[in-house]
């Protein structure tokens, strides 16, 4: 029996990359997982089929987390499966966007790109968490997926870094909001992880090698490295850990 047997979980941005790894890990430990996707329908359905074939429980919901109306529909779909509120044990705010190869520098980044990153990366977790509050059961878990970018100076991606700093602030506020219910809220801050999210960066000659060399542990992160950190926070043993930014970056920020 897994350590999350009988628990329910919702993972935004759960169809690919880090999100998909989190869905697999939580489901493997017994959680019934709702994975939220925006555009990757085929990947989402394939992941549900994979989890089900492995003996787990998962279902997919399409939603734009920056739109409050779509979030209301998202939670209505969860309620239909999980039952009457409170019905949620684990919320993972993982959905996020980067520059997708566009110029995101402080010197030349566009207002439109900045607004879209703020909408998905900061407004989205705020709205999703707000909607989740009445559904969270006592002793539940909220885990936000941020970035090491929220800590270090990044003039080449200043707007993105701002969104991840904002997510740290939301983490601290949420931790205090839910503490009396025994619910914890923490943020995992990954370094560079080998996913499509940073595909444009990885196309640059020597990026992977340079990142591995700069990382004390000598390699880039993998999606399952982050999923393992999420699971650590979701276990019963982490019940006294809250309001923290936990760097999962192989020592990159040391």
RATAQUI-V327929 format. One line per field, one symbol per residue. phi: phi as a letter, one per 30 degrees, with the letter a starting at -180 (. if undefined). burial: 1 if it has 16 or more other C-alpha atoms within 10 Angstrom, else 0. A space follows every 50 residues. Layout:
# RATAQUI-V327929
phi->???
burial->???
This chain:
# RATAQUI-V327929
phi->.ddceidcbbbdicdbhdedddeeddddcjdcccccbcbddddddddedd ddddjcbabcbdacdccddddddeddddddcdjdddbbcbccdceabcdh iddcdddbdddddedddddddcdeeddddeddedcddeidbbbcccaded ccdbddbdddddddddddddddddedecedcidcbbbccdddbdbdeced ddddeiddddddddcediaddcedddddddeedddedcdccaicccdcbi iecd
burial->00010011111111111111111111111111111111000001101110 10000111111111110100110110111001000011111111111110 00011000100011011111111111111011101111111111111111 10000011111111111101110110011000111111111111001000 01000001001100100011111111111110110000100110111111 0100
